[in-house]
Amino acid sequence: MLMNMAVRYTSTRNALVNVSIAEAIVQGMPKDGGLFVPREIPRLPPEALSEPGLPYAELAWMVLSPWFDWPEHELRPLIEEAYSSTGDSPMFDVQEIVPLAAAGSLGCDVRLPGTSGAPSLFLLELFHGRTCAFKDLALSLLGGLLGKSREECGIDEPMLILTATSGDTGSAALAGLGGQPGIRIAVIYPAEGTSEIQRLQMTSVPADGRFVVGLRGNFDDAQRTVKAIFQTANDPDSPFYGLRLSSANSINIGRLLPQIVYYVKAWRDLIFSGALERDRPFDVVVPSGNFGDILAARYAKAMGIPIRKLVCASNSNRILHDFFSTGLYDRRREFSKTLSPSMDILVSSNLERLLYLALDDNPELVAAMMSKFEHEGFFQLPEHSRTKIADFSAGWADDSQTLVSIRHMWEAHGRLVDPHTAVACAVAHESIKKRGTEIETPAPVVIAATASPFKFPAACLAALQGPLFSSHENTGDLQLAFELSHITGIPVPTPIAALADAKIRHRTTSGESDLASLLADFAHQPPQATLEKQLDSARSL
């Protein structure tokens, strides 16, 4: 039987913080404005590395149990329920949950694996959940973790989950947490910064304890409001005073930890398929916005998975690329709306957790650096600290390169990818050109395929059809999804096809200045059951 380590959690900005995993999940983020991080990163149990044929839920139990001080009979059922692909209402539409798909070789322009020594290319398909994006893999579990954490902390009163989203987190959080007893969830998305399908997935959910608002601004504006609410909620003058707040963003450690599992699975699949020798490393390339997905890969490496390079792929909002290239993190730049909207972010919250590692777990230095960033809009990481995260590198691709990448992956590799994954593919291919012959033994490259291409059909069709796509310019995304299916022969995923009959239930939009008051009004509404009783009483008068 696996033995759980009593991992404790502290704040990136205050060494005196010392909480359990349940407390960290319930609180969402520390009161000091930092993020919860483990005081030490546990090692993977030997079974997770050596035992073949593990179902995803079993692997997830092995990977996650060392992070929790919960007994097996409490944690394992939550994991098994979250990662179900059977039954009447499965969470995922494939048995394997996260398939690793071979995609030929980098630097190879044919569909068969190359023979030139170029690295083998693999796509880690993270989009087989209910909202067709990688967020499902964590948020299908977070609801259970949050419920159990409330029980561990003796919390009976309702909780309010505040979530800023650039597109995919919102729909996955609403699907994974919405409608659960004792939990109310508010999601804020950029009103003009998501795809139509992303927006439909959010605005069509039932209104039972769920509130969805389109912000006239970008993701950074939404995230800033949510963080400010958390930081001021203990002020008696705050409209959120006395409320139990938490988050479904990756600022919540309970959302971040489940993402480690699929990088462990990627390594296992490479090993047991014979694509990688057990003592050899592999590289990962991750399309990055808020930095949680690639940080999970870094945690997987710290647990014992032999990842050599962690390549951070950015779109033209290239703040992360510039940081890893120069050490300067500078948000004082023009914001761009791109074909990969979930990466349209200039303030990547999870980078603070990486700074904590780079600065030798020194919360005073992290607090000073983040204070400078919050007040001046930039900071410079010292050179000696950059060496601590030298396993990270970065690249970026603009919209035109993204379209070329989608077409190339389809024509040369036989894989249809969404714009975010296409950015990572472009960065991966470009990295091979830059490396030249410097690598004697090329490592396999695993690209995190973060969303279904059918969530972004306009970009995919524009890439595949070129000038012919102009005839579809006034066509809605849902119709385009079926057109994309027609020309590729790939079925539209069921959750997206079902949106054709979706009813819009959330139409609220807001400016940033009014957002907090709207959220407070929602927070103080009586529970849905009480509202229904009030309506019944009013009808009887």
C-alpha positions in Angstrom: 0.0 0.0 0.0 1.2 3.5 -0.8 2.2 5.6 2.2 1.2 9.2 2.2 3.7 11.9 3.0 2.5 14.8 5.2 3.3 17.5 2.6 2.6 20.9 4.0 2.0 24.1 2.0 3.4 27.6 2.5 3.0 30.9 0.7 5.3 32.2 -2.0 5.4 35.4 -0.1 5.4 34.4 3.6 7.4 31.6 5.2 5.2 31.6 8.3 2.3 30.2 6.4 2.0 26.4 7.1 -1.2 24.7 6.0 -2.6 21.3 5.0 -3.7 20.5 1.5 -7.3 20.8 2.5 -6.7 24.3 3.9 -4.8 25.3 0.8 -7.6 24.1 -1.5 -10.4 25.7 0.5 -8.6 29.1 0.7 -7.6 29.1 -2.9 -4.8 31.6 -2.3 -3.1 33.0 0.8 -4.2 36.2 2.4 -0.9 37.8 1.6 -1.6 37.8 -2.2 0.9 35.0 -2.9 0.2 31.4 -4.0 0.3 28.2 -2.1 3.4 26.0 -2.8 4.6 22.7 -1.3 7.3 22.9 1.3 8.8 20.0 -0.4 8.0 18.1 -3.6 7.4 14.4 -3.0 9.0 11.6 -5.2 6.9 9.3 -7.3 6.2 5.9 -5.8 8.1 3.2 -7.6 4.9 1.6 -8.8 4.0 4.7 -10.9 7.3 4.2 -12.8 7.5 0.5 -13.2 4.0 -1.1 -13.3 2.6 -1.5 -16.9 -1.0 -1.3 -17.9 -2.2 1.2 -15.3 -5.6 2.8 -15.9 -5.5 6.6 -15.7 -7.4 6.7 -12.4 -5.0 4.3 -10.8 -2.0 6.3 -12.1 -3.6 9.5 -10.8 -4.0 7.9 -7.4 -0.3 7.0 -7.3 0.9 10.4 -8.5 -1.4 12.5 -6.3 -1.5 10.5 -3.0 1.9 11.7 -1.8 0.6 15.3 -2.0 -2.3 14.6 0.3 -2.5 13.6 3.9 -5.9 11.9 3.3 -6.4 8.1 3.8 -6.8 6.0 0.6 -10.5 5.3 1.2 -11.2 9.1 1.1 -9.0 10.2 -1.8 -9.1 7.2 -4.2 -12.9 7.3 -4.8 -12.8 11.0 -5.7 -10.1 10.2 -8.3 -12.0 7.2 -9.7 -15.2 9.2 -10.1 -13.4 12.0 -11.8 -11.6 9.9 -14.4 -14.5 7.8 -15.6 -14.9 6.9 -19.3 -17.7 4.4 -18.7 -21.3 4.4 -17.4 -24.3 6.5 -18.5 -22.6 9.9 -18.2 -18.8 9.4 -18.6 -16.5 12.3 -17.9 -14.3 11.4 -20.9 -15.1 10.1 -24.4 -12.1 7.7 -24.7 -11.0 4.8 -22.5 -7.5 6.0 -22.2 -8.5 9.5 -21.0 -5.2 11.0 -22.3 -4.0 9.3 -25.4 -0.4 9.9 -26.6 -0.6 10.1 -30.4 2.5 9.5 -32.6 2.8 12.3 -35.2 6.0 11.4 -37.2 9.1 13.4 -36.7 10.1 17.0 -36.3 11.8 18.2 -39.5 10.1 15.5 -41.5 7.6 16.5 -44.2 5.9 13.1 -44.6 3.4 11.3 -42.4 5.6 8.3 -41.7 8.3 8.6 -39.0 11.5 10.1 -40.4 14.8 8.2 -40.8 17.0 11.3 -40.6 17.6 11.3 -36.9 15.0 14.0 -36.3 13.2 13.7 -32.9 10.0 11.8 -32.8 7.0 13.9 -32.3 4.0 13.0 -30.1 0.8 14.8 -29.3 -0.5 14.4 -25.7 -4.3 14.7 -26.3 -5.8 16.5 -23.4 -9.1 17.4 -24.9 -11.4 14.4 -24.5 -13.4 15.7 -21.5 -16.8 17.4 -21.3 -15.6 20.8 -22.6 -13.0 19.5 -25.0 -10.0 21.2 -23.4 -7.2 20.3 -21.0 -8.9 22.1 -18.1 -11.3 19.2 -17.8 -8.6 16.9 -16.5 -8.1 19.0 -13.4 -11.5 20.5 -12.9 -13.3 17.1 -13.1 -11.4 16.3 -9.9 -11.4 19.7 -8.2 -15.0 19.6 -7.2 -14.5 16.4 -5.3 -11.3 17.7 -3.7 -13.0 20.9 -2.7 -16.0 19.1 -1.2 -13.7 16.8 0.9 -11.5 19.8 1.9 -14.5 21.6 3.2 -15.3 18.5 5.3 -11.7 18.3 6.5 -11.8 21.9 7.6 -15.2 21.6 9.3 -16.8 24.1 6.9 -20.6 23.9 6.6 -21.5 27.3 5.1 -21.6 27.7 1.3 -18.5 28.6 -0.7 -18.2 31.1 -3.5 -15.8 30.0 -6.3 -14.4 33.0 -8.2 -12.9 32.2 -11.6 -11.3 34.4 -14.2 -11.0 32.7 -17.6 -9.5 33.3 -21.0 -11.9 30.8 -22.4 -11.5 27.1 -21.4 -11.2 27.3 -17.6 -14.6 28.9 -17.3 -16.6 26.2 -19.1 -14.6 23.4 -17.4 -15.1 24.9 -14.0 -18.9 25.4 -14.6 -19.1 21.7 -15.7 -17.0 20.3 -12.9 -18.1 22.5 -10.0 -21.5 23.9 -10.9 -24.6 22.6 -9.3 -22.7 20.9 -6.4 -24.2 21.3 -2.9 -22.7 24.1 -0.9 -20.8 25.6 -3.9 -21.6 28.7 -5.9 -19.4 29.6 -8.8 -18.9 32.9 -10.7 -17.0 32.9 -14.0 -15.7 36.1 -15.6 -14.5 35.9 -19.3 -13.4 38.6 -21.8 -16.6 39.5 -23.7 -14.7 39.9 -26.9 -11.8 37.6 -26.3 -13.1 34.0 -26.7 -14.3 31.9 -29.5 -18.0 31.6 -30.1 -17.9 27.9 -29.0 -16.0 28.8 -25.8 -18.6 31.5 -25.0 -21.6 29.2 -25.7 -20.2 26.6 -23.4 -20.2 29.1 -20.6 -23.3 31.1 -21.2 -25.6 28.1 -21.8 -25.0 26.4 -18.4 -27.9 26.3 -15.9 -28.2 29.2 -13.5 -28.4 27.1 -10.4 -25.7 28.6 -8.3 -23.8 29.7 -11.4 -23.1 33.2 -12.6 -21.3 34.0 -15.9 -20.4 37.5 -16.8 -18.6 38.9 -19.9 -16.1 41.6 -19.1 -15.5 44.5 -21.4 -11.7 44.0 -21.1 -9.2 41.2 -21.3 -8.3 38.2 -19.1 -5.7 40.2 -17.2 -8.4 42.7 -16.1 -10.6 39.8 -14.9 -7.8 38.1 -13.1 -6.8 41.4 -11.4 -10.3 41.9 -10.1 -10.5 38.3 -8.7 -7.1 38.6 -7.0 -8.1 42.0 -5.4 -11.3 40.4 -4.0 -9.2 37.7 -2.4 -6.7 40.2 -0.9 -9.4 42.5 0.5 -12.0 40.0 1.6 -10.9 40.1 5.2 -11.5 43.8 5.4 -14.8 44.4 7.3 -15.7 47.1 4.7 -15.4 44.6 1.9 -18.8 43.3 0.5 -17.1 39.9 0.5 -16.3 40.0 4.2 -17.3 36.8 6.0 -17.8 34.8 2.8 -15.9 31.6 2.1 -14.0 32.2 -1.1 -12.0 29.9 -3.3 -10.9 29.6 -6.9 -11.0 27.2 -9.8 -8.1 28.9 -11.6 -4.7 27.3 -11.5 -3.9 29.7 -8.6 -5.6 27.0 -6.6 -3.1 24.2 -5.8 -5.9 21.7 -6.1 -6.4 22.6 -9.7 -2.7 22.5 -10.5 -1.7 19.1 -8.9 -3.9 16.9 -11.1 -2.2 18.3 -14.2 1.0 16.5 -13.1 -0.5 13.2 -13.9 -0.7 13.4 -17.6 3.0 14.2 -17.9 3.8 11.0 -16.0 1.5 9.1 -18.3 3.3 10.6 -21.3 6.6 9.3 -20.0 5.1 5.9 -19.3 3.6 5.7 -22.8 6.9 6.5 -24.3 8.7 3.8 -22.2 6.2 1.0 -22.6 5.7 1.6 -26.4 9.5 1.4 -26.9 9.7 4.9 -28.2 12.1 5.9 -25.3 14.7 4.0 -23.3 14.1 4.1 -19.6 17.3 6.0 -18.8 16.8 8.6 -21.6 14.9 12.0 -21.2 12.3 13.6 -23.4 11.2 17.2 -24.1 7.8 18.8 -23.6 6.4 21.8 -25.5 3.4 23.5 -23.9 1.3 26.3 -25.3 1.3 28.7 -22.3 -0.9 31.5 -21.0 -1.3 31.5 -17.2 1.7 29.1 -17.0 -0.1 26.4 -14.9 0.1 23.6 -17.5 3.9 23.8 -18.0 4.5 24.3 -14.3 2.8 21.0 -13.7 5.4 19.5 -16.1 8.1 21.0 -14.0 6.6 19.4 -10.9 6.4 16.1 -12.7 10.1 16.4 -13.4 10.8 17.2 -9.7 8.9 14.1 -8.8 11.2 12.0 -10.9 10.1 12.1 -14.6 13.2 12.6 -16.8 12.0 15.7 -18.7 15.0 17.4 -20.3 13.6 20.7 -21.7 10.4 22.4 -20.9 9.6 24.6 -23.9 7.2 27.4 -23.3 5.3 28.3 -26.4 3.7 31.8 -26.7 1.7 33.7 -29.3 2.4 37.3 -30.2 1.6 38.2 -26.6 5.2 37.0 -26.0 5.8 38.1 -22.4 6.8 34.6 -21.3 9.1 34.1 -24.3 10.8 37.4 -23.5 11.2 36.4 -19.8 12.9 33.1 -20.5 15.1 34.7 -23.2 16.2 37.7 -21.1 15.1 37.3 -17.5 12.9 40.5 -17.9 9.2 40.1 -17.2 7.6 43.3 -18.5 3.8 43.7 -19.0 4.3 47.3 -20.3 3.4 46.4 -23.9 0.5 46.4 -26.3 -2.0 43.6 -25.8 -2.9 41.6 -28.9 -6.0 39.5 -29.6 -5.0 36.4 -31.5 -6.2 33.2 -33.0 -5.2 31.5 -29.8 -7.3 33.4 -27.3 -6.6 31.3 -24.2 -3.0 32.4 -24.4 -3.9 36.1 -24.7 -2.4 36.9 -21.3 0.2 39.4 -20.0 0.1 38.4 -16.3 0.8 34.7 -15.9 -0.1 34.0 -12.3 1.7 30.6 -12.0 5.0 32.2 -12.9 5.2 33.3 -9.3 5.5 29.6 -8.2 8.4 29.2 -10.6 10.0 32.4 -9.2 9.8 30.8 -5.8 11.9 27.9 -7.1 14.3 30.2 -8.9 14.8 32.3 -5.8 15.7 29.3 -3.6 12.3 29.2 -1.9 12.9 32.7 -0.5 9.4 34.3 0.1 10.9 37.7 1.0 12.6 37.9 -2.4 9.5 36.8 -4.2 7.3 39.3 -2.3 9.7 42.1 -3.2 9.8 41.1 -6.9 6.1 40.8 -7.2 5.6 44.1 -5.4 7.8 45.7 -8.0 5.9 44.1 -10.8 2.5 45.1 -9.3 3.6 48.7 -8.9 6.0 49.2 -11.8 4.9 46.6 -14.3 8.2 44.7 -14.6 11.0 42.9 -12.8 14.3 41.5 -13.8 15.3 38.0 -12.5 19.0 38.0 -11.5 21.3 35.9 -13.8 22.3 33.5 -11.0 18.6 32.8 -10.4 18.0 32.2 -14.1 20.4 29.2 -13.9 18.0 27.5 -11.5 15.4 27.3 -14.2 17.7 26.8 -17.2 15.7 23.7 -18.2 13.1 26.1 -19.5 13.3 27.6 -23.0 10.8 29.5 -25.1 9.5 30.3 -28.5 6.6 32.1 -30.1 4.5 32.2 -33.2 2.2 34.9 -34.6 -1.2 34.3 -36.2 0.2 33.8 -39.7 2.7 31.2 -38.4 -0.1 29.6 -36.5 -2.1 29.1 -39.6 0.9 27.7 -41.4 1.4 25.3 -38.5 -2.2 24.0 -38.6 -1.9 23.3 -42.3 1.6 21.7 -41.9 0.5 19.4 -39.1 -2.5 18.2 -41.2 -0.6 17.8 -44.5 2.7 16.5 -43.3 1.8 14.8 -40.0 -1.8 13.8 -40.5 -2.9 15.5 -37.4 -5.6 18.3 -37.0 -4.6 20.7 -34.2 -6.3 23.7 -32.7 -4.5 27.2 -32.8 -3.0 26.8 -29.3 -1.5 23.5 -30.1 -0.4 24.8 -33.5 1.6 27.5 -31.7 3.4 24.8 -29.8 4.0 22.8 -33.0 5.4 25.8 -34.7 7.8 26.4 -31.8 8.8 22.8 -31.7 9.6 22.7 -35.5 11.5 26.0 -35.3 13.6 24.7 -32.3 14.9 21.9 -34.5 16.1 24.4 -37.1 17.9 26.4 -34.4 19.5 23.3 -32.8 21.0 22.1 -36.1 23.3 19.1 -35.4 24.1 20.0 -31.8 22.1 17.1 -30.4 23.8 13.7 -30.9 20.9 11.6 -29.6 17.6 13.5 -30.2 15.0 13.2 -27.5 11.3 12.5 -28.3 9.2 15.7 -28.2 5.8 15.6 -26.5 3.5 18.5 -27.4 0.6 19.3 -25.1 -2.4 19.3 -27.4 -4.6 21.5 -25.2 -7.9 21.8 -27.0 -10.0 20.2 -29.7 -9.6 21.8 -33.1 -13.4 22.0 -33.3 -13.5 24.6 -30.6 -11.7 26.9 -33.1 -13.0 25.8 -36.5 -12.6 29.2 -38.2 -8.9 29.2 -37.7 -8.6 25.6 -38.7 -10.6 26.2 -41.9 -8.7 29.3 -42.7 -5.5 27.3 -42.5 -6.7 24.4 -44.5 -8.7 26.3 -47.2 -6.6 29.5 -47.5 -8.3 32.1 -49.7 -11.3 29.8 -50.2 -12.3 30.4 -46.6 -13.5 33.9 -47.4 -16.9 32.5 -48.3 -17.4 31.5 -44.7 -16.6 34.9 -43.1 -20.1 35.5 -41.8 -20.7 31.9 -40.7 -21.0 31.0 -37.1 -18.6 28.7 -35.3 -21.0 25.8 -34.9 -21.7 25.6 -38.6 -18.0 25.9 -39.3 -17.3 23.0 -36.9 -19.5 20.8 -39.0 -17.9 22.1 -42.2 -14.4 21.3 -40.7 -15.7 17.8 -40.0 -16.9 17.4 -43.5 -13.6 18.3 -45.1 -11.4 16.3 -42.7 -13.6 13.3 -42.0 -13.2 13.8 -38.3 -16.5 13.7 -36.3 -17.5 16.8 -34.3 -17.1 16.0 -30.6 -20.4 15.4 -28.9 -20.2 18.3 -26.4 -19.6 20.7 -29.2 -22.3 19.3 -31.5 -24.8 19.5 -28.6 -24.3 23.3 -28.5 -26.5 23.5 -31.6 -29.5 23.2 -29.3 -28.1 25.2 -26.4 -30.1 28.0 -24.8 -28.4 31.1 -23.6 -29.0 31.6 -19.9 -26.3 34.1 -19.0 -26.3 37.5 -20.8 -24.6 39.8 -18.3 -21.7 42.0 -19.4 -19.8 44.5 -17.3 -17.0 47.0 -17.2 -14.1 46.4 -14.8 -15.3 49.1 -12.4 -18.7 47.4 -11.9 -17.5 43.9 -11.8 -16.8 43.5 -8.0 -20.3 44.8 -7.1 -22.0 42.4 -9.6 -20.1 39.5 -8.0 -21.0 40.7 -4.5 -24.7 40.9 -5.5 -24.5 37.3 -6.7 -22.6 36.2 -3.6 -25.3 37.5 -1.3 -28.3 36.1 -3.2 -30.1 33.5 -1.2 -29.6 29.9 -2.3 -31.6 28.7 -5.3 -34.0 26.7 -3.1 -34.7 29.8 -1.0 -35.4 31.8 -4.2 -37.8 29.2 -5.4 -39.7 29.2 -2.1 -39.9 33.0 -2.3 -41.3 32.8 -5.9 -43.8 30.2 -4.8 -44.9 32.5 -1.9 -45.2 35.4 -4.3 -47.4 33.4 -6.7 -49.7 32.4 -3.9 -50.5 36.0 -2.9 
